[in-house]
Amino acid sequence: MTIPYDLSSMKAYLHSARIAPKKANLIAKMVRGMSVPDAIESLRKTHKKAARMMELLLRSAVANASHNDKQDAQMMVIQSVVVNQGQAYRRGMPMARGRTRPYRKFLSHVSLELGFPDDRGQPKQSAESKKATKEPGNASQRSAHAVKTAGSAKARKGKAAQSADSSSSSQPS
């Protein structure tokens, strides 16, 4: 018998929530990557409508993890929170001369995924390999890059000094 889903993560969805995606994404950025107890505590202390919705969604994902998969949800972290735009209600405000100003009230779709801290889905890199990816190429390319940047800085200083000399010599004394 095969299990159709991954036991290391648990998901919860919120469809057509009456909050703008921009506002919900602010709270999503705040809790992304946090552990479950820290996220619940920070959401509880945040005074925003999106924080209430995100807190209920997080509690739902915790309940799914503990009930469906018998996992300890307090050891999990928030792996991903995705906020997408749903449909929009079209409303209008009366204006002068019988016209209306259109308003669109956006709905949001939010999906939250819990997982364990070591299951990030990305291979772990050592400190040397991270450092090597930031700097260009091998050692000879790095030294050539350093020479180019040092040479261009000297050239800029030389041009600035020449322009200062030419401007002072061109003015009559």
Buried (B, 14 or more C-beta within 10 A) or exposed (E): EEEEEEEBBBBBEBEEBEBBBEBBBBBBEBBBBBBBEEBBEBBEEBEBBBBBBBBBBBBBBBEBBBEEBEBEBEEBBBBBBEBEBBEEEEEEEEEEEEEEEEEEEBBBBBBBBBBBEEEEEEEEEEEEEEEBEEEEEEEEEEEEEEEEEEEEEEEEEEEEEEEEEEEEEEEEE
